[in-house]
């Protein structure tokens, strides 16, 4: 398990500052996740196809390459990155 030790030369306790920063970052990530999921839903509605089906067809060359399809794949990759970061932040524990 990776560990990180923070040392501050000041007298002010840094744990609340770090917790607040992590909470804020998590809030921003969750907003990004919601927006990205919304963007994926727009593609699904427009093309009447689930993202899973689209990816399968796209990767198997059932459908051709277009700018919109590249954007759809980009949104999916973005969702994966945001979700991974969110999970990592949620797993952080502070020792007392």
C-alpha positions, 0 to 999 in steps of 0.5 A: 500500500503506497504511503505519503507523509506530509510535513509542514514547517508551519504551526497550522495543522495541515490535515484539514487543508489536505482533506478539504483539497481532496474533497474539492478535487473529488467534487470536481471529478464527480461533476466531470463524470456526470457531464461525461455520462451526459455526453455519452447518453447524447451519442447513444440517443443520436445513434440509437445504440449503447456505448458498449455496442458502439465500442464493439462495432467500432473496434471490429470495423463494423462502422467507419471512422468519423469525427463524431465517433472519435469524440464518442470514444474520447468521451468513454476514455475520459469517463474511465480516467475520471472514474479511476481518479475518483476511486483513488481519491475515495480510497485515501485514508488518514491516520490520526 
